[in-house]
């Protein structure tokens, strides 16, 4: 599938087009390069995002934690 001229591949797990567009927009805000391809792989508690750009032959990989944040408590000594 294509979203805003970006090839989108969902390798594993469910991912809506709205969610894919959200992550594509976040990637575009963080760089000036032209986004070429994004691949998503969803696990139980994470989402792997692999993406590449037109101008840069390297592929970038990010892992997004899907589990709710656990409040951290200070341990007393």
C-alpha positions in Angstrom: 0.0 0.0 0.0 1.0 3.6 -0.5 0.4 6.5 2.0 1.4 10.0 0.8 3.7 8.6 -1.8 5.5 6.3 0.7 5.5 2.6 0.2 4.1 1.0 3.4 4.7 -2.7 4.3 3.1 -4.4 7.3 5.2 -7.5 7.9 3.5 -8.8 11.0 0.5 -7.9 13.1 -2.4 -5.6 12.6 -1.7 -1.9 11.8 -4.3 0.6 10.6 -3.7 3.1 7.8 -4.3 5.9 10.4 -1.5 4.5 12.7 0.9 4.1 9.7 0.2 7.7 8.7 0.9 8.9 12.2 4.3 7.3 12.3 5.1 8.5 8.7 4.3 12.1 9.8 6.5 11.7 12.8 9.4 10.5 10.7 8.9 13.3 8.2 9.0 15.9 11.0 12.3 14.6 12.2 14.2 14.9 8.9 14.5 16.9 5.7 15.1 13.8 3.6 12.5 12.3 1.3 10.9 9.2 2.8 10.8 6.2 0.4 9.7 3.1 2.3 8.4 2.2 5.8 8.0 -1.4 7.1 6.1 -2.2 10.3 6.4 -5.4 12.4 4.2 -5.6 15.5 5.0 -7.8 18.4 3.1 -8.2 21.7 4.6 -5.2 23.4 6.5 -3.4 20.6 6.4 -2.0 17.1 9.5 -2.2 14.9 9.6 0.5 12.3 12.2 0.3 9.5 12.4 3.1 7.0 14.6 4.3 4.2 15.0 7.5 2.3 15.5 8.4 -1.4 18.8 10.3 -0.8 20.3 7.9 1.7 20.9 4.3 1.0 20.9 3.4 4.7 17.9 1.9 6.5 16.9 3.2 9.9 15.3 1.0 12.6 13.3 2.1 15.6 11.4 0.2 18.2 8.4 1.7 19.9 7.2 0.3 23.2 3.4 -0.4 23.0 3.1 -1.4 26.7 1.8 1.3 29.1 4.5 3.0 31.0 5.0 1.7 34.5 5.5 4.4 37.2 9.0 4.2 38.5 9.4 4.2 42.3 12.5 5.2 44.1 13.9 2.4 46.3 14.6 3.4 49.8 17.8 2.2 51.5 
